[in-house]
Amino acid sequence: MHILETAREQVLERGVGLTQEQALECLELPDEQVDALLDLAHEVRLKWCGDEVEVEGIVSLKTGGCPEDCHFCSQSGLFDSPVRGVWLDIPSLVKAAEETAATGASEFCIVAAVRGPDERLMRQIREGVAAIQEAVDINVACSLGMLTQEQVDELVEIGVHRYNHNLETAESYFPKVVTTHSFEERWETCEMVREAGMELCSGGIVGMGETQQQRAEFATQLALLDPDEVPLNFLNPRPGTPFGDQEPMSALDALRTVAMFRLVMPRTILRFAGGREITLGDLAERGVRGGINAVIVGNYLTTLGRPANEDLAMLADLKMPIKALAKTL
């Protein structure tokens, strides 16, 4: 049976995600079948997730100077990149949350470029989350690196709704991307977050030199982790990083990957994140109609995104309602 027929029966009709071998078949489909793959992924998204799109804004509380060597990241203090260490104050954090809420976003994520939070950072998070919750009605998420159990418990206590900790790539490719910590360490933080009752956001970056087989491996490993949300980034090569000279992946490969991730995880929030502007360009809309049901609006951590009003106009044109704020604290 052809993979599209198999996926229609298995994923669309029964809600059972593709296996690694089936995911690879999707990635190997010829160009002329990519539209059919995207259309099927869109049907799966509508059936198992509904038509709403979740909008999120992100802000960096602590930028640059990270001790880790993630080869894609200009925030590493180990590379000769133009990003330098900066801390954001609490009023600026609140202002960013208010601006995010004004776009219709239901999530606001505070990010810090660290291996894991120290007491100074945890104190700022406590104060920042409290100030945001007092000022604006929006769910607060955090991305602060690897956590201890005590830190997980504290984030739950102060009302953090969702925690982002990306696996980044397939386990088999991880040592080519990061050497200062392991895939297992990332996995452990994700499991602690999920078991503590916070929503888990975990995804990564495609187009970093991994094979199609490793892309399929990555998607099915994420499915095993069972995150509430998967942010899908496409490598945007950053000057001064080990991956700075890589070519961005092709738009068709990116679209195949979007659809494949949806067919592996039919019920998950699948979010367009960094790199889509340079990888997909005008085809970003096709990706949204190919399985995506969430977007980050505005800028990313060290790269420019599309203006929020352009993404919101695109969603309006596609008649995709923006998810109303639904507190789950």
BELTADA-V421217 format. One record per pair of residues at least 4 apart in sequence whose ideal C-beta (glycine too) atoms are under 8 Angstrom apart, sorted by the first residue. I is the first residue (numbers start at 1). J is the second residue. D is the distance in whole Angstrom. If there is no record, write none. Layout:
i: (I	I)
j: (J	J)
d: (D	D)
//
This chain:
i: (1	1	2	3	3	3	3	3	4	4	4	4	4	4	5	6	6	7	7	7	7	7	7	7	8	8	8	9	9	10	10	10	10	11	11	11	11	11	11	11	11	12	12	12	12	12	15	15	15	15	16	17	17	17	17	17	17	18	18	18	18	18	18	18	19	19	20	20	20	20	20	21	21	22	22	23	23	23	23	23	23	23	23	24	24	24	24	25	26	26	26	26	26	27	27	27	27	27	27	27	28	29	29	29	29	30	31	33	34	34	34	34	34	35	36	37	37	37	37	37	38	38	38	38	38	38	38	38	38	39	39	40	40	40	41	41	41	41	41	41	41	41	42	42	42	42	43	44	44	44	44	44	45	45	45	45	45	45	45	46	46	47	48	48	49	49	49	49	49	50	51	51	52	52	52	52	52	52	53	53	53	53	53	53	53	53	53	53	54	54	54	54	54	54	54	54	54	55	55	55	55	55	55	55	55	55	55	55	55	55	56	56	56	56	56	56	56	56	56	56	56	56	57	57	57	57	57	57	57	57	57	57	57	57	57	58	58	58	58	58	58	58	58	58	59	59	59	59	59	59	59	59	59	60	60	60	60	60	60	60	61	61	61	61	61	61	61	61	61	61	62	62	62	62	62	62	62	62	63	63	63	63	63	63	63	63	63	63	64	64	64	64	64	64	64	65	65	65	65	65	66	66	66	66	66	66	66	66	67	67	67	67	67	67	68	68	68	68	68	68	68	68	69	69	69	69	69	69	70	70	70	70	71	71	71	71	71	71	71	72	72	72	72	72	72	72	73	73	73	73	74	74	74	74	74	74	74	74	74	75	75	75	75	75	76	76	77	79	79	79	80	81	81	81	81	82	82	83	87	88	88	88	89	90	90	90	90	90	91	92	93	93	93	93	93	94	94	94	94	94	94	95	96	96	97	97	97	97	97	97	97	98	98	98	99	100	100	100	100	100	101	101	101	101	101	103	103	103	103	104	104	105	105	106	106	106	106	106	106	107	107	107	107	107	108	108	108	108	108	109	109	109	109	109	109	109	110	110	110	110	110	110	110	110	111	111	111	111	111	112	112	112	112	112	113	114	114	114	114	115	115	115	115	116	116	116	116	116	116	117	117	117	117	117	117	117	118	119	120	121	121	122	122	122	123	124	125	125	125	125	125	125	126	126	126	127	128	129	129	129	129	129	129	130	130	131	132	132	132	133	133	137	137	138	139	139	139	139	139	139	140	140	140	141	141	141	141	141	141	141	142	142	142	142	142	143	143	143	143	144	145	145	146	146	146	146	146	146	147	147	147	147	147	147	147	147	148	149	149	150	151	152	152	152	152	152	152	152	153	153	154	155	155	155	155	156	156	156	156	159	160	161	161	161	161	161	162	162	162	162	162	162	163	163	163	163	163	164	164	164	164	165	165	165	165	165	165	165	166	166	166	166	166	166	167	167	167	167	167	167	167	167	167	167	167	167	168	168	168	168	168	168	169	169	169	169	169	169	169	169	169	169	170	170	170	170	170	170	170	171	171	171	172	172	173	173	173	173	173	173	173	174	174	174	175	176	176	177	181	181	182	183	184	185	186	187	187	188	189	190	190	190	190	190	191	191	192	193	193	194	194	194	194	194	199	199	199	200	200	200	200	200	201	201	201	201	201	202	202	202	202	202	203	203	203	203	203	203	203	203	203	204	204	204	204	204	205	205	205	205	205	206	206	206	206	206	206	206	206	206	206	207	207	207	207	207	207	207	207	207	208	208	208	209	209	210	210	210	211	212	213	214	215	215	215	216	216	217	218	219	219	219	219	219	220	220	221	222	222	222	222	222	223	223	223	227	228	228	229	229	229	229	229	230	230	230	230	230	230	231	231	231	232	232	232	232	232	232	232	232	233	233	233	234	234	234	234	234	234	234	234	234	235	235	235	235	235	236	236	236	236	236	236	236	237	237	237	237	237	237	237	238	238	238	238	239	240	248	248	248	249	249	249	249	250	250	251	251	251	251	251	252	253	254	254	254	254	254	254	255	255	255	255	255	255	256	257	258	258	258	258	258	258	259	259	259	260	261	261	261	262	262	262	262	262	263	265	269	269	270	270	270	270	271	271	271	271	271	272	272	272	272	272	272	272	272	273	273	274	274	274	274	274	275	275	276	276	276	277	277	277	277	277	280	280	280	283	284	284	284	285	285	285	285	286	287	287	288	288	288	288	288	288	289	295	295	296	296	297	297	297	297	297	298	298	298	299	299	299	300	300	306	306	307	308	309	310	311	312	312	313	314	315	315	316)
j: (5	6	6	7	22	25	26	29	8	29	33	36	37	40	9	10	22	11	12	18	22	26	40	263	12	13	40	13	14	14	16	18	22	15	16	17	18	40	44	263	266	40	43	44	47	266	47	48	266	267	266	220	223	263	264	265	266	22	23	26	220	260	263	264	23	220	24	216	217	219	220	25	216	26	263	27	215	216	219	220	260	263	264	28	212	213	216	29	37	256	259	260	263	212	215	216	253	256	257	260	212	33	34	37	256	34	252	37	38	252	255	256	259	39	40	41	256	259	260	290	42	255	258	259	286	287	289	290	291	43	290	44	259	263	45	258	259	260	262	263	290	291	46	289	290	291	47	48	262	263	266	291	49	262	266	270	291	292	293	50	51	266	266	267	266	267	268	269	293	293	320	321	293	320	321	322	323	324	288	292	293	294	295	315	320	321	322	323	106	107	269	271	293	294	295	322	323	103	104	105	106	107	294	295	297	311	312	315	322	323	100	105	106	107	108	109	141	271	294	295	296	297	96	97	99	100	103	105	107	108	109	296	297	298	308	108	109	110	111	143	296	298	300	301	88	93	96	97	100	108	109	110	111	86	88	111	112	113	301	302	87	88	93	110	111	112	121	124	125	128	85	86	87	88	112	113	114	121	75	83	84	85	86	87	88	113	301	302	75	77	83	84	85	86	113	75	77	84	85	113	70	73	75	76	77	113	114	115	76	77	78	114	115	180	73	76	78	115	145	178	180	181	76	78	79	178	179	180	76	168	177	178	176	177	178	208	241	242	243	177	205	208	235	238	241	243	79	113	238	241	79	81	82	83	238	239	240	241	302	81	83	113	301	302	81	241	85	240	241	242	240	238	239	240	241	239	240	302	124	92	93	96	93	94	124	127	128	131	95	96	97	110	128	131	132	98	128	131	132	135	136	99	100	108	101	108	132	135	136	138	140	102	135	136	103	105	108	138	297	298	105	108	136	137	138	297	298	308	312	312	322	138	297	138	139	323	324	325	326	138	139	141	161	162	132	138	139	140	141	140	141	142	143	162	164	201	125	128	129	140	141	142	143	144	142	143	144	164	301	117	121	143	144	145	301	118	121	144	145	145	146	180	181	144	145	146	147	148	151	121	122	125	144	145	147	151	122	123	124	125	144	126	151	154	127	128	129	142	144	155	158	160	130	154	158	131	132	133	140	142	158	159	160	134	158	135	136	138	140	140	159	325	327	325	161	162	325	327	328	329	159	160	161	160	161	162	163	164	199	201	155	160	162	163	164	163	164	165	201	151	165	189	165	181	185	186	188	189	151	152	155	163	165	189	192	193	152	153	192	154	155	156	163	189	192	193	196	198	157	196	158	160	163	196	198	160	196	197	198	329	198	198	199	327	328	329	198	199	200	201	228	229	193	198	199	200	201	201	202	229	231	186	189	190	193	200	201	202	186	202	203	204	205	231	174	183	186	187	190	202	203	204	218	221	222	225	174	177	178	186	204	205	173	174	177	204	205	206	208	210	214	218	174	210	214	215	217	218	221	183	217	221	214	217	177	208	209	210	211	214	218	178	182	183	179	208	209	208	185	186	186	187	188	189	190	191	225	192	193	194	200	202	225	227	195	225	196	198	200	198	200	225	226	227	228	229	328	225	226	227	228	229	227	228	229	230	231	222	225	227	229	230	222	227	229	230	231	232	233	271	273	218	222	231	232	233	233	234	235	274	275	210	215	218	232	233	234	235	249	254	257	234	235	246	248	249	253	254	275	279	235	243	246	243	246	214	215	218	215	216	217	218	219	257	260	220	260	221	222	223	260	261	264	265	224	264	225	227	230	261	264	265	264	265	268	268	268	269	268	269	270	271	294	261	265	268	269	270	271	271	273	296	257	258	261	270	271	272	273	292	273	274	275	248	249	254	274	275	276	278	279	280	243	246	248	249	275	248	274	275	277	278	279	303	241	243	244	245	246	247	248	243	244	302	303	244	244	275	278	279	253	254	257	279	254	279	255	279	280	281	283	256	257	258	276	279	280	283	287	259	280	283	286	287	290	260	261	262	270	287	290	291	292	263	290	291	264	265	270	291	266	270	290	291	292	291	270	293	294	291	292	293	294	292	293	294	295	296	276	284	287	288	292	294	295	296	296	300	296	300	301	303	305	279	303	280	284	287	281	284	304	305	306	284	286	287	287	288	306	314	289	314	317	318	290	291	292	292	295	314	315	318	320	318	311	315	300	305	305	306	308	311	312	305	307	308	303	304	305	304	305	310	311	311	312	313	314	315	316	322	317	318	320	322	320)
d: (5	5	7	6	6	4	6	7	6	8	7	6	7	6	7	6	7	5	7	6	7	7	6	5	5	7	6	5	7	6	5	7	8	7	6	6	6	8	5	5	5	7	6	5	6	8	8	6	5	7	8	8	5	7	5	6	6	4	5	7	8	7	5	5	7	7	7	5	6	8	4	7	8	7	8	7	8	4	5	6	5	7	5	6	6	6	4	7	6	7	7	4	6	5	6	6	8	5	7	6	7	4	6	6	7	8	6	6	6	6	6	6	8	6	6	6	7	5	8	8	6	6	8	5	6	8	7	3	7	7	8	6	7	7	6	7	4	8	4	6	5	4	6	5	6	6	6	6	6	6	5	7	5	6	8	8	5	8	5	7	6	8	4	5	8	6	8	7	5	8	6	6	7	7	5	7	4	8	8	8	6	6	7	6	5	7	6	6	6	7	6	7	7	4	8	8	5	6	6	4	7	8	7	6	6	8	8	8	5	7	8	6	7	4	7	6	8	7	7	7	5	7	7	8	7	3	7	5	8	6	7	7	6	6	8	8	4	8	6	8	6	8	7	7	7	7	4	8	8	7	7	6	7	8	7	5	7	7	5	8	7	5	6	5	7	5	8	6	8	7	7	7	5	7	4	6	6	7	6	7	8	7	5	8	8	6	7	7	5	7	4	5	4	6	6	7	4	7	3	7	8	7	5	5	6	4	6	7	8	6	7	8	5	7	8	6	8	6	8	7	5	6	6	5	8	6	6	5	6	7	7	5	8	5	7	8	6	4	5	7	6	6	6	7	6	5	8	8	7	6	7	4	7	5	4	7	6	6	5	8	5	4	7	6	7	7	7	5	5	7	5	6	6	3	6	7	7	5	8	5	6	8	7	6	7	6	5	5	6	6	7	7	5	7	7	6	8	5	6	5	7	6	6	7	6	5	5	7	5	6	8	7	6	5	7	5	5	7	8	7	6	7	5	7	5	5	8	5	6	7	5	7	6	7	6	6	7	5	7	7	5	6	7	7	7	5	7	6	7	8	4	7	6	8	6	8	7	6	8	7	7	5	7	8	8	4	8	8	6	7	6	7	5	7	8	8	6	6	5	5	6	8	7	7	4	4	6	7	8	4	5	7	5	7	7	6	7	6	7	6	7	6	7	7	6	6	6	6	7	7	7	8	6	8	6	6	6	6	5	8	5	6	6	6	7	6	6	7	6	7	6	6	8	7	4	7	7	6	7	7	7	6	6	7	6	4	7	6	8	7	6	5	8	6	7	7	4	7	8	8	7	8	7	7	6	7	8	5	4	5	8	8	8	5	6	7	7	6	6	6	6	7	8	8	5	6	5	8	6	7	6	4	7	8	7	7	5	6	6	5	6	7	6	8	6	6	6	4	7	5	7	7	4	5	7	6	7	4	7	8	7	6	5	5	7	8	8	6	7	6	5	5	8	7	8	7	6	7	7	6	7	5	7	7	6	7	7	6	7	7	4	6	5	6	5	5	7	8	6	6	7	6	7	6	4	7	4	4	6	5	7	6	6	6	6	8	8	5	8	5	8	6	7	4	7	8	7	6	5	7	7	6	6	7	7	6	7	6	6	6	6	5	6	7	6	8	6	5	5	7	5	8	7	8	4	7	7	7	8	4	6	8	6	7	4	8	6	6	6	4	8	7	7	7	8	4	4	6	7	7	7	7	8	8	8	7	4	7	5	8	7	7	6	8	7	7	6	7	7	7	5	5	4	8	6	3	8	7	7	7	5	6	7	7	6	4	6	7	7	7	6	6	7	6	7	6	7	6	7	6	6	5	4	7	7	6	7	6	6	8	8	7	5	5	8	7	7	6	7	4	8	6	7	7	6	5	7	5	7	4	4	7	7	7	6	6	7	7	6	8	4	4	5	7	6	6	7	3	6	8	4	8	6	6	6	7	6	7	6	4	8	6	8	6	7	6	5	7	5	8	7	7	6	7	8	5	6	7	5	5	5	6	8	6	7	8	6	6	5	7	5	6	6	7	8	5	6	8	7	7	7	7	6	6	6	6	6	7	7	5	5	5	6	6	5	5	6	6	6	7	7	6	7	3	8	8	7	6	5	6	5	6	7	7	8	4	6	7	5	7	6	7	5	7	5	7	5	7	8	5	8	6	7	5	8	5	5	7	7	7	8	6	6	5	8	6	7	7	8	7	7	6	8	7	6	8	5	5	7	7	7	6	7	7	6	8	7	7	7	8	4	5	7	6	7	5	7	5	5	8	5	5	6	8	6	6	6	7	6	7	6	6	5	6	8)
//
